Amino acid sequence: MKNENDGKFTMRTLSTSSGSRPRNNKTILAANEFVRLSLLSFLEIVTGIRKR
């Protein structure tokens, strides 16, 4: 469930940020990984703040 939502969210942000024409798959995959990692770190920070 959670992975599907994350995939949809990353794809939506990628399509809006890259514009109308994505260049190549490697760039898309790299951006996808970057977005996923930033989201995970952000969630860790938020949950860490909540735990305090």
Secondary structure, 3 states (H helix, E strand, C coil): CHHHHHHHHHHHHHHHHHCCCCCCHHHHHHHHHHHHHHHHHHHHHHHHHHHC
